Amino acid sequence: MKSRARRAEARHSRQPSDEGRALSSRVRTARSRLGLNQLEFAKLVRGVSQQKISDWESGKGLRAVAAAQRLLNVLSQVETRKA
């Protein structure tokens, strides 16, 4: 069994997927277009720290965000269908 340190190291050494890189770029681009720094953007997002924005822009912690985005896309498609 792997030790906690090895599991943590493996998690941190993973490279972001293409989807993660694209999402990372979108976050950075949106913030830049708004002319906001990371702290200001975090306040706009609400409930997110400046560190989390930094993590997202560097490709860290995007799995949950990417999954949430896919869920929102599906929900949007379902909700816009005619009954």
C-alpha distances in whole Angstrom, upper triangle without the diagonal:
4,6,9,12,10,10,13,14,14,16,18,19,19,23,25,26,30,30,29,31,34,33,33,36,38,37,38,41,42,42,44,47,47,47,45,42,39,40,43,41,38,41,42,39,39,36,34,34,35,32,30,33,32,29,30,33,30,28,25,24,26,24,26,29,29,28,31,33,33,33,37,38,38,39,42,43,43,45,47,48,51,51
4,7,8,6,6,10,11,10,12,15,15,16,20,22,24,28,28,26,28,31,31,30,33,35,34,35,38,39,39,41,43,44,44,42,39,36,37,40,38,35,38,40,37,37,34,32,31,32,28,27,30,29,25,27,29,27,25,22,22,24,22,24,27,27,27,29,32,31,32,35,36,36,38,41,42,42,44,46,47,51,51
4,5,5,6,9,10,11,13,14,15,17,21,23,25,29,29,27,29,32,31,30,33,35,34,35,38,39,38,40,43,43,43,41,38,34,35,38,37,34,37,39,36,35,32,30,29,30,27,26,29,28,25,27,29,26,25,22,21,24,23,24,27,28,28,30,32,32,33,36,37,38,39,41,43,43,45,47,48,52,52
4,5,5,6,8,10,11,12,14,16,20,21,24,27,27,25,27,30,29,27,31,32,31,32,35,36,35,37,40,40,40,37,35,31,32,35,33,31,33,35,32,32,29,27,26,27,23,23,26,25,21,24,26,24,22,19,18,21,20,21,24,25,25,27,30,30,31,33,35,35,36,39,40,41,42,45,46,50,50
4,5,5,6,9,10,11,12,15,18,20,23,27,27,24,26,29,28,26,30,32,30,30,34,35,34,36,39,39,39,36,33,30,31,34,33,30,33,35,32,32,29,27,25,26,22,22,25,23,20,23,25,22,21,18,18,21,21,22,25,26,26,28,30,31,32,34,36,37,38,40,42,42,44,46,48,51,51
4,5,5,6,9,10,10,13,16,19,21,25,25,23,24,28,27,26,29,31,30,30,34,35,34,36,39,40,39,37,34,31,32,35,34,31,34,36,33,33,31,28,27,28,24,23,26,24,21,23,25,22,20,18,18,21,20,22,24,25,25,28,30,30,31,34,35,36,37,39,41,42,43,45,47,50,51
4,5,5,6,9,10,11,15,17,19,23,23,20,22,26,25,24,27,29,28,29,32,33,32,34,37,38,38,35,33,29,30,33,32,29,32,34,31,31,28,26,25,26,22,21,24,23,19,21,23,20,19,16,15,18,17,18,21,22,22,24,26,27,28,30,32,32,34,36,37,38,40,42,43,47,47
4,5,5,6,9,10,14,16,18,22,22,19,21,24,23,21,25,27,25,26,29,30,30,31,34,35,35,32,29,26,27,30,28,26,29,31,28,28,25,23,22,22,19,18,21,19,16,18,20,18,16,13,13,16,16,17,20,21,21,23,25,26,27,29,31,32,33,35,37,38,39,41,43,46,47
4,5,5,6,9,12,15,17,21,22,19,20,24,23,21,24,27,25,26,29,30,30,31,34,35,35,32,30,26,28,31,29,27,30,32,29,30,27,25,23,23,20,19,22,20,16,18,20,17,16,13,14,17,17,19,21,22,23,25,27,27,29,31,32,33,35,37,38,39,41,43,44,48,49
4,5,5,7,10,13,15,19,19,17,19,22,22,20,23,26,25,25,29,30,30,31,34,35,35,33,31,27,29,32,30,28,31,32,29,30,28,25,24,25,21,20,22,20,17,18,20,17,15,13,14,16,15,18,20,20,21,23,25,25,27,29,30,31,33,35,36,37,39,41,42,46,46
4,6,6,9,11,13,17,17,14,16,20,19,18,21,23,22,23,26,27,27,28,31,32,32,30,28,24,26,29,26,24,28,29,26,27,24,22,21,21,18,17,19,17,14,15,17,14,12,10,10,12,12,14,16,17,17,20,21,22,23,26,27,28,30,31,33,34,36,37,39,42,43
4,6,8,10,13,17,17,14,15,19,18,16,19,22,20,21,24,25,25,26,29,30,30,28,25,22,24,27,25,23,26,27,25,26,24,21,20,19,16,15,17,15,12,13,15,12,11,8,10,12,13,15,17,17,19,21,22,23,25,27,28,29,31,33,34,35,37,39,40,44,45
4,6,9,12,16,17,14,15,19,19,17,19,22,21,22,25,26,26,27,30,31,31,29,27,24,26,29,27,25,29,30,27,29,27,24,23,22,19,18,19,17,14,15,16,13,11,10,12,14,14,17,19,19,20,23,24,24,27,28,29,31,33,34,35,37,38,40,41,45,46
4,6,9,12,14,11,12,16,16,15,18,20,20,20,23,25,25,26,29,30,30,29,27,24,26,29,26,25,28,29,26,28,26,23,23,22,19,18,19,17,14,14,15,12,10,9,11,12,12,15,16,16,17,20,21,21,23,25,26,27,29,31,32,33,35,36,38,42,43
4,6,9,11,9,9,13,14,12,14,17,17,18,20,22,23,24,26,28,28,27,25,22,25,27,25,24,28,28,25,27,26,23,22,22,19,17,18,16,13,13,13,10,8,9,11,11,12,15,16,15,17,20,20,20,23,24,24,26,29,29,30,32,34,35,37,40,42
4,7,8,5,6,9,10,9,12,14,14,15,17,19,20,21,23,25,26,24,23,20,23,25,22,21,25,25,22,24,24,20,21,20,17,15,15,14,11,10,11,9,6,7,9,8,9,12,12,11,14,16,16,17,19,21,21,23,25,26,27,29,31,31,33,37,39
4,5,5,6,8,10,10,12,14,15,16,18,20,21,22,24,26,27,26,25,23,26,27,24,23,27,26,23,26,25,22,23,23,21,18,18,17,15,13,13,12,9,10,11,9,9,13,13,10,13,16,15,15,18,20,19,21,23,24,24,27,29,29,31,35,36
4,5,5,6,9,10,11,12,14,15,16,18,20,21,22,24,26,25,25,23,26,27,23,24,27,26,23,26,26,23,24,24,22,20,18,18,16,14,14,13,10,13,14,11,11,15,14,11,14,16,15,14,18,19,18,20,23,23,23,26,28,28,29,33,35
4,6,5,6,9,10,11,12,14,15,16,18,20,21,23,24,24,24,21,24,25,21,21,25,23,21,23,23,21,22,22,21,18,17,17,15,12,13,13,10,12,12,9,9,12,11,7,10,13,11,11,14,15,14,17,19,19,20,23,24,25,26,30,32
4,5,5,6,8,10,11,12,14,15,17,18,20,21,23,22,21,18,21,22,19,19,22,21,19,21,21,18,19,19,17,14,14,14,11,9,10,9,6,8,9,6,7,10,9,7,10,12,11,12,15,16,16,18,21,21,22,24,26,27,28,32,34
4,5,5,6,9,10,11,12,14,15,16,18,20,21,20,20,18,21,22,19,19,23,22,20,23,23,20,20,19,18,15,14,13,12,9,9,8,6,10,11,9,11,14,12,10,14,16,14,15,19,19,18,21,23,23,24,27,28,29,30,34,36
4,5,5,6,9,10,10,12,14,15,16,18,20,20,20,18,21,22,18,19,22,21,19,22,23,20,21,20,19,17,15,15,14,11,10,11,9,12,13,10,12,14,12,10,14,15,12,13,17,17,16,19,21,20,21,24,26,26,28,31,33
4,5,5,6,9,10,10,12,14,15,17,18,18,18,16,19,19,15,16,19,18,15,18,19,16,18,17,16,14,12,13,12,8,8,10,8,11,11,8,10,12,9,7,11,12,10,12,15,14,14,17,19,19,20,23,24,24,26,30,32
4,5,5,6,9,10,11,12,14,16,17,16,15,13,16,17,14,14,18,17,15,18,18,15,16,14,14,12,9,10,9,6,5,7,6,9,10,8,11,13,10,10,14,14,13,15,18,17,18,21,22,22,24,26,27,27,30,33,36
4,5,5,6,8,10,10,12,14,15,15,15,14,17,18,14,16,19,18,16,20,21,18,18,16,16,14,12,12,12,9,7,9,9,12,14,11,14,16,13,13,16,17,15,17,20,19,19,22,24,23,24,27,28,28,30,34,36
4,5,5,6,8,10,10,12,14,14,15,14,17,16,13,15,17,15,14,18,19,17,18,16,17,15,12,13,13,10,8,11,11,14,15,12,15,16,12,12,15,15,12,15,18,16,16,19,21,20,21,24,25,24,27,31,33
4,6,5,6,9,10,11,12,11,12,10,13,13,10,11,14,12,11,14,16,13,14,13,13,11,8,10,11,7,6,10,10,12,13,11,14,14,11,12,15,14,13,16,18,16,17,21,21,20,23,25,25,26,29,32,34
4,6,5,6,9,10,11,10,10,9,13,13,10,12,15,14,13,16,18,15,15,13,13,12,9,9,11,8,6,9,10,13,15,13,17,17,14,15,19,18,16,19,22,20,21,24,25,24,26,29,29,29,32,35,38
4,5,5,6,9,10,10,12,12,15,14,11,14,17,15,15,18,20,18,18,16,17,16,12,13,15,12,9,12,14,16,18,16,19,20,16,16,20,19,17,20,22,20,20,24,25,23,25,28,28,28,31,34,37
4,5,5,6,9,9,11,11,14,12,9,12,14,12,12,15,18,16,16,15,17,15,12,13,15,12,11,14,15,17,18,16,19,19,15,16,19,18,16,19,21,18,19,22,23,21,23,26,26,25,29,32,34
4,6,5,6,6,7,7,10,9,6,9,12,10,10,14,16,14,14,12,14,13,10,11,14,12,10,14,15,17,18,16,20,20,16,18,21,19,18,21,23,21,21,25,25,24,26,29,28,28,32,35,37
4,5,5,6,8,9,12,11,9,13,15,13,14,17,20,17,17,14,16,16,12,13,16,14,11,14,16,19,20,19,22,23,19,20,24,23,20,24,26,24,24,28,28,26,29,32,31,31,34,37,40
4,5,8,11,12,15,13,11,15,16,14,15,18,21,19,19,17,20,19,15,16,19,17,14,18,19,21,23,21,24,24,21,21,24,23,21,24,26,23,23,27,27,25,27,30,30,29,32,35,38
4,5,9,11,13,10,8,12,13,10,12,16,19,17,18,16,18,18,14,16,19,17,15,19,20,22,23,21,25,24,21,22,25,23,21,24,26,23,24,27,27,25,28,30,29,29,32,35,37
4,7,10,12,9,9,13,14,12,14,17,20,18,18,15,18,18,15,16,19,17,15,18,21,22,24,23,26,26,23,24,27,25,24,27,29,26,27,31,30,29,31,34,33,32,36,39,41
4,7,8,6,6,9,10,9,12,14,17,15,14,12,15,15,12,13,16,15,14,17,19,20,21,21,24,24,21,22,26,24,22,26,27,25,26,30,29,28,31,33,32,32,36,39,41
4,6,5,6,9,10,11,12,14,16,13,12,9,12,13,10,10,14,14,12,15,17,18,19,20,23,23,20,22,25,24,23,27,28,26,27,31,31,30,33,35,34,34,38,41,43
4,6,5,6,9,10,10,12,13,10,9,5,8,9,6,7,10,11,9,12,15,15,16,16,20,20,17,20,22,21,20,24,25,24,25,29,29,28,31,33,32,33,36,40,41
4,5,5,6,9,10,10,11,9,7,5,8,10,8,9,12,13,13,15,17,17,18,18,22,21,19,21,24,22,22,26,27,25,27,30,30,29,32,34,33,34,38,40,42
4,5,5,6,9,10,12,10,10,8,12,12,10,12,15,15,14,17,19,20,20,20,23,22,19,22,25,22,22,26,26,24,26,29,29,28,31,33,32,32,36,39,41
4,5,5,6,9,11,9,9,8,11,11,8,10,13,12,12,15,17,17,17,17,20,19,16,19,21,19,18,22,23,21,23,26,25,24,28,30,29,29,33,36,37
4,5,5,6,7,5,6,5,9,8,6,10,12,11,12,15,16,16,15,15,18,17,15,18,20,18,18,21,22,20,22,25,25,24,28,29,28,29,33,36,37
4,5,5,7,7,8,8,12,11,10,13,15,15,16,19,20,19,19,19,22,20,17,20,22,20,20,24,23,21,24,27,26,25,29,30,29,30,33,36,37
4,5,9,9,10,11,14,13,11,14,16,15,16,19,20,20,19,18,21,19,16,19,21,18,18,22,22,19,21,24,23,22,26,27,26,27,30,33,35
4,7,6,9,10,13,11,9,13,14,13,14,17,17,17,16,15,18,16,13,16,17,15,14,18,18,16,19,21,20,20,23,25,24,25,28,31,32
4,5,8,10,13,11,11,15,16,15,17,20,20,19,17,17,19,17,15,18,19,16,17,20,20,18,21,23,22,22,25,26,25,26,30,32,34
4,7,10,12,10,11,14,15,14,17,19,19,18,15,16,18,15,14,18,18,16,17,21,20,18,22,24,22,23,26,27,26,28,31,34,35
4,7,8,6,7,11,11,11,13,15,16,14,13,13,16,14,12,16,17,15,16,20,20,19,21,24,23,23,27,28,27,29,32,35,36
4,5,5,7,9,10,11,13,14,15,14,13,14,17,16,14,18,20,18,19,23,23,22,25,27,26,27,30,31,31,32,35,39,40
4,5,5,6,9,10,11,12,14,13,14,15,18,17,16,19,21,20,20,24,24,23,26,29,28,28,31,33,33,34,37,40,42
4,5,5,6,9,10,10,12,11,11,13,16,16,15,18,20,19,20,23,24,24,26,29,29,29,32,34,33,35,38,41,42
4,5,5,6,9,10,10,9,8,10,13,12,11,14,16,16,16,20,20,20,22,25,25,26,28,30,30,31,34,38,39
4,5,5,6,9,10,10,10,10,14,14,12,14,17,16,16,19,21,20,22,25,25,25,28,30,29,30,33,37,38
4,5,5,6,9,8,10,11,15,15,14,16,19,19,19,22,23,23,24,27,28,28,30,32,32,33,36,40,41
4,5,5,6,5,7,8,12,13,12,14,16,17,17,20,21,21,23,26,26,27,29,31,31,33,35,39,40
4,5,5,5,6,6,10,11,9,11,14,14,14,16,18,18,19,22,23,23,26,28,28,29,32,35,37
4,5,7,10,9,13,14,12,13,16,17,16,19,21,20,21,24,25,25,27,30,30,31,33,37,39
4,6,9,9,13,15,13,14,17,18,18,20,23,23,23,26,28,28,30,32,33,33,36,39,41
4,7,6,9,12,11,11,14,15,15,17,20,20,21,23,25,25,27,29,30,31,33,37,39
4,6,8,10,10,11,14,15,16,18,20,20,22,24,25,26,28,30,31,32,34,38,39
4,6,7,7,9,11,12,13,15,17,18,20,21,22,24,26,27,28,30,32,35,37
4,6,5,6,8,10,10,12,14,15,16,18,20,21,22,24,25,27,29,32,34
4,5,5,6,9,10,11,12,14,15,17,18,20,21,23,24,26,28,31,32
4,5,5,6,9,10,10,12,14,15,16,18,20,21,22,24,26,30,30
4,5,5,6,9,10,10,12,14,15,16,18,20,21,22,25,28,29
4,5,5,6,9,10,11,13,14,15,17,19,20,21,23,27,28
4,5,5,6,9,10,11,12,14,16,17,18,20,22,25,26
4,5,5,6,9,10,10,12,14,15,16,18,20,24,25
4,5,5,6,9,10,10,12,14,15,16,19,22,24
4,5,5,6,9,10,11,12,14,16,17,21,22
4,5,5,6,9,10,11,12,14,16,19,20
4,5,5,6,9,10,10,12,14,18,19
4,5,5,6,9,10,11,13,16,18
4,5,5,6,9,10,11,15,16
4,5,5,6,9,10,13,14
4,5,5,6,9,12,14
4,6,5,6,10,12
4,6,5,9,10
4,6,8,9
4,6,9
4,6
4
